[in-house]
Amino acid sequence: MNRLAEIFSEQGELITHDGTYQNELETIKVIRVLPVHKRQRFNRLSTQLLEDLEQPQDRQKCAERSRSLREEGNRVYKTKSSKNNADQAECLLSACRLYTQAVLEAETAFDELCLSFANRGMALQDYGYYEQAYDDCVCALEFGYPKKLQHKLIMRQAHCAWKLGDAKKLGEHLACLEQLQLNPSYCQKLEELQQQLKMLQGSQKAESTQELQKLTGDTHKISMDSSTRGRYMIATKRLSEGDIIFTEQADCFVPIEQRLICQKCAASLLCAPIPCPQCHQRVVYCSRRCRDLHKYIHSYECAAYRKDLLIMLGVSHLAMRLLLTYLPDWLPQLRSASNAQELWHRLMQMAATDANCSPAPQSLQSMGMLTHLDKLPPAELAYHSLCANLLQVYLFKCTHFYDQLSSSGSTASLEDWHLIVAALILRSAGQLLVNAHVGNAISLCSLPANEFPLLQPALWQGPHHLRRGCLHKFAQSTLQTAINLPYLSLCNHACAPSIHTRFDGCVVSNFATRPIEAGEEIYNCYTLDYRNSMCAQRRQQLESIYKFTCCCDKCLRVQPDQDYLKFHRYRCERTQCGKSFVPNQSSLSWWLQPDGNGGICCSACQTPQLTTWYDQFLALLEHCHESEARRNLYKAFDNLNNWLLDYHSLKLSLANELIVACFAVKEDGVTLDDLDYGQLARIIDFQLAGTAAQYGINSLEYMTKLTHLFDLIAWGKHKCSVPQLKTMRAALNNLPSETKVIFVNYYNDFIEQLCKFD
């Protein structure tokens, strides 16, 4: 990152802008029309940076690390025969985890890579992850698994195909095995699978599948009013709270901070990640299918990941991915253009395509998104211009991206294409600054970046079935993706949005948060909403990033912060006063400031608050492993009612710390009694009610807090009523599909059957 800053600083000194902004093409031209000596220096700096960032692989060391991990996995796997069923499951996952690390460490040491895939496939099959085990067998063969041993993998593929109910694949593998000379043991397995094939063919029914449309829902339309606000979205019929408005499947996203999620579908819960061997463990996929579907895009990004270039460039990475994804669709319409100006003019004509009546292709929606590059400070515009130029140089020097341009039929010169490629990346970066979204997901707490939730042996009793009392391990919501959603971007901003967005990988669904009348505009929220931020804070962010002043109903009220401030109301500690108050804005979250303890004053009598109750609570929290301290801690929490009113933000924070601490000491072997569990249930109920008030019952924040209550019920330490049970079960529908299956399984395994109703 420092090297990039140095290069950009030197390059920035070589270029000058005259202060007027025309468009992205003219901005990039400023770089291209430098005097010869300056341009040569500028280009050498870009080339030198790309060379400096190269990180060569040491294949021998990769092989040694991979072999060591695989052999340790073998040792663990062999112990399964002496285990009972529960310990066998843990043993198999432990082996899978080691084999996965071996797969990641192998990189281009293909002799080791294929063996690691083969062994992981064996363990995955035994555990019950048949689809992933099948993929691993194919990967092992793909990377050169020894021919004399290939019958083992084909037999595993046949077994997995049977378990998956795939008669076609099962038949193909059995036909292959029938041509081989097998020992008696394998012959017996072959005969058994042949019988299974007959049964499968007899019972299998043809099923039709319908591919997910990229955009669904007919309860809305987009209207255009170029004289006032541009495009916006309105409802064509009345919508009830909870109705789905539309679903959008994104063509383009990138993992935030290079998280190890599937680069094609954004799945974050992986049990058998398949890496690109060239990328130093930075790119993985959830399946071979996703890897193959993403092959075209990754062929142009692989070298950049190997250089660790993309993490330095922020939004420009997603901008480049938009170019990689959409340019092939645009090229046929650019054949008649003979120079950069004509290419740009044609592209801007395409960007102006009217998507008012029916949604245009996502490529055109994206190219037509709003941008505020013309309003950026000169330094920021220069930074994004340098990023775009660097990525264009990278695509030209480090990939075969330009091959498709030379064969596109256009007579434009190479220099013209340099301009267009950089200008398109800059344009997309400017659009994404104000239109990109951030996708979130529930994740496993405190898990290292190179570990995978589904491979943690202590958590699972079977595929996607947690052990009793382990759901609270998923009490964390993290940002996973920067994602391009041009259709959702058509919704204007309001601090009280009328939609709730659920991210399910790269599929995004939007639900009505309240009744919406026919003809009413549909609003999204670009910032923290009115319940979780001050009006001035939102306005500053909206004006800085989105270049407008919010005039929604919540901001135009006489007291625009009343909903937020009700989570920050205190009662004065001074007996003679005792009035409720809200401290000044700079002190609202004083406990999060390094030197903020006790830094609030009563706004009625100006008396500084001692907040000894806060210090006492934290002191007791440190001794949570002691029974007497926990008793006093519950009392101290109740005592907070004297000073922190309603669902005070600090009280909710302390409730969470108390709950997490009690669960942690239980995990460490401390025995909690019925009084502990009763107090915990009461405090969790308070936390859930406060979270619902602040974020809504549909939020991931609510779902992460619900995990602790589910575990209390699973332990048989809490009972709930029928209405409560129905509410909790319905809340699971707000989860992304990969997380929902885990939560629903947990509910079915432990919750419903243990709840006794009066």
ZIRAUR-V968732 format. One record per pair of residues at least 12 apart in sequence whose C-alpha atoms are under 7 Angstrom apart, sorted by the first residue. I is the first residue (numbers start at 1). J is the second residue. If there is no record, write none. Layout:
BEGIN
i | j
I | J
I | J
END
This chain:
BEGIN
i | j
1 | 312
7 | 45
8 | 386
11 | 42
14 | 38
15 | 31
21 | 374
24 | 423
24 | 426
24 | 427
25 | 419
25 | 420
25 | 423
28 | 385
28 | 419
28 | 422
28 | 423
29 | 419
46 | 390
53 | 307
54 | 306
54 | 307
55 | 306
55 | 307
59 | 108
59 | 109
62 | 105
62 | 106
62 | 107
62 | 109
63 | 106
63 | 109
63 | 112
65 | 105
66 | 102
66 | 103
66 | 105
66 | 106
66 | 112
67 | 102
67 | 112
69 | 98
69 | 99
69 | 101
69 | 102
70 | 98
70 | 99
70 | 102
70 | 116
73 | 95
73 | 98
73 | 99
74 | 95
76 | 91
76 | 95
77 | 91
77 | 92
77 | 95
86 | 461
89 | 127
89 | 461
89 | 462
90 | 457
90 | 458
92 | 123
92 | 127
93 | 455
93 | 456
93 | 457
94 | 457
95 | 123
96 | 120
96 | 123
96 | 124
96 | 455
97 | 455
99 | 116
99 | 119
99 | 120
100 | 120
100 | 272
102 | 116
103 | 116
103 | 117
104 | 275
104 | 281
107 | 277
107 | 278
107 | 280
108 | 277
108 | 278
110 | 143
111 | 144
114 | 139
114 | 140
114 | 141
114 | 143
114 | 144
114 | 145
115 | 140
115 | 145
117 | 136
117 | 137
117 | 139
117 | 140
118 | 136
118 | 137
118 | 140
121 | 133
121 | 134
121 | 136
121 | 137
128 | 463
129 | 463
130 | 160
130 | 163
130 | 164
131 | 160
132 | 272
132 | 287
134 | 157
134 | 160
135 | 287
135 | 288
137 | 153
137 | 157
151 | 177
154 | 173
158 | 170
158 | 173
158 | 174
165 | 200
167 | 197
167 | 200
167 | 201
170 | 197
171 | 197
214 | 248
214 | 249
215 | 246
215 | 247
215 | 248
215 | 249
216 | 246
216 | 247
216 | 248
217 | 245
217 | 246
217 | 247
219 | 235
219 | 236
219 | 237
219 | 245
220 | 233
220 | 234
220 | 235
220 | 236
220 | 245
221 | 233
221 | 234
221 | 235
221 | 236
222 | 234
222 | 356
223 | 356
224 | 356
231 | 490
232 | 490
232 | 491
232 | 492
233 | 490
233 | 491
233 | 521
233 | 522
234 | 519
234 | 520
234 | 521
234 | 522
235 | 517
235 | 518
235 | 519
235 | 520
235 | 521
235 | 522
236 | 518
236 | 519
237 | 517
237 | 518
238 | 516
238 | 517
238 | 518
239 | 515
239 | 516
239 | 517
240 | 512
240 | 514
240 | 515
240 | 516
241 | 512
241 | 513
241 | 514
241 | 515
242 | 511
242 | 512
242 | 513
243 | 511
243 | 512
244 | 510
244 | 511
244 | 512
245 | 510
245 | 511
245 | 512
246 | 509
246 | 510
247 | 508
247 | 509
247 | 510
248 | 507
248 | 508
248 | 509
249 | 506
249 | 507
249 | 508
250 | 484
250 | 485
250 | 506
250 | 507
252 | 321
252 | 322
252 | 483
252 | 484
253 | 318
253 | 481
253 | 482
253 | 483
253 | 484
254 | 318
254 | 481
254 | 482
254 | 483
255 | 480
255 | 481
255 | 482
256 | 480
256 | 481
256 | 482
257 | 311
258 | 282
258 | 311
259 | 449
260 | 282
260 | 283
260 | 284
261 | 284
261 | 285
262 | 284
262 | 285
262 | 286
263 | 283
263 | 284
263 | 285
264 | 285
264 | 290
264 | 294
265 | 290
265 | 505
265 | 506
266 | 505
266 | 506
267 | 286
267 | 505
269 | 452
269 | 453
269 | 454
269 | 738
270 | 286
270 | 452
270 | 453
270 | 454
271 | 452
271 | 454
271 | 455
272 | 286
273 | 285
273 | 286
274 | 286
274 | 287
278 | 306
279 | 302
279 | 305
279 | 306
280 | 306
282 | 305
297 | 324
297 | 325
300 | 399
300 | 401
303 | 398
313 | 387
315 | 429
315 | 432
316 | 387
316 | 388
316 | 425
316 | 429
319 | 425
319 | 428
319 | 429
320 | 425
323 | 424
323 | 425
326 | 363
331 | 408
334 | 346
334 | 410
335 | 408
335 | 409
335 | 410
336 | 410
337 | 410
337 | 411
337 | 412
338 | 410
338 | 411
338 | 412
339 | 412
339 | 413
339 | 416
340 | 412
340 | 416
340 | 417
340 | 419
340 | 420
344 | 420
350 | 364
351 | 364
351 | 367
351 | 368
352 | 368
362 | 486
365 | 486
366 | 486
369 | 431
369 | 486
370 | 431
371 | 430
371 | 431
371 | 434
372 | 430
373 | 430
384 | 426
385 | 426
388 | 422
388 | 425
388 | 426
389 | 422
392 | 418
392 | 421
392 | 422
434 | 545
434 | 546
435 | 489
436 | 482
436 | 483
436 | 484
436 | 485
437 | 482
437 | 483
437 | 484
437 | 485
438 | 479
438 | 481
438 | 482
438 | 483
439 | 479
439 | 480
439 | 481
439 | 482
439 | 483
439 | 503
440 | 477
440 | 478
440 | 479
440 | 480
440 | 481
440 | 503
441 | 477
441 | 478
441 | 479
441 | 480
442 | 474
442 | 476
442 | 477
442 | 478
443 | 474
443 | 476
443 | 477
443 | 478
444 | 473
444 | 474
444 | 476
445 | 473
445 | 474
445 | 475
445 | 476
464 | 742
465 | 742
465 | 745
465 | 746
466 | 746
468 | 714
469 | 711
469 | 714
469 | 715
470 | 711
471 | 707
471 | 711
472 | 707
472 | 708
472 | 711
474 | 704
475 | 704
475 | 705
475 | 707
476 | 704
477 | 700
477 | 701
491 | 522
491 | 523
491 | 524
492 | 523
492 | 524
493 | 523
493 | 524
493 | 525
493 | 526
494 | 523
494 | 524
494 | 525
494 | 552
495 | 525
495 | 529
495 | 530
495 | 552
495 | 554
496 | 525
496 | 529
496 | 530
496 | 554
497 | 523
497 | 524
497 | 525
498 | 512
498 | 513
498 | 514
498 | 522
498 | 523
498 | 524
499 | 511
499 | 512
499 | 513
499 | 523
499 | 524
500 | 512
500 | 513
503 | 736
504 | 736
504 | 737
530 | 554
530 | 563
530 | 564
531 | 563
531 | 564
531 | 694
532 | 564
532 | 694
533 | 564
534 | 561
534 | 564
535 | 555
535 | 560
535 | 561
565 | 582
567 | 647
567 | 648
567 | 649
568 | 582
568 | 588
568 | 648
568 | 649
569 | 581
569 | 582
569 | 644
569 | 645
569 | 648
570 | 582
570 | 643
570 | 644
570 | 645
571 | 642
571 | 643
571 | 644
572 | 602
572 | 643
573 | 609
577 | 605
581 | 602
581 | 603
581 | 604
582 | 603
583 | 600
583 | 601
583 | 602
583 | 603
587 | 599
587 | 600
598 | 610
598 | 611
617 | 633
617 | 636
620 | 633
621 | 633
621 | 658
624 | 661
624 | 662
625 | 665
625 | 670
634 | 679
647 | 690
652 | 687
652 | 690
655 | 683
655 | 687
659 | 680
677 | 717
681 | 709
681 | 718
684 | 709
688 | 702
688 | 705
688 | 706
698 | 731
698 | 734
710 | 751
713 | 751
714 | 750
714 | 751
714 | 754
716 | 754
719 | 755
719 | 756
720 | 755
721 | 757
722 | 757
END
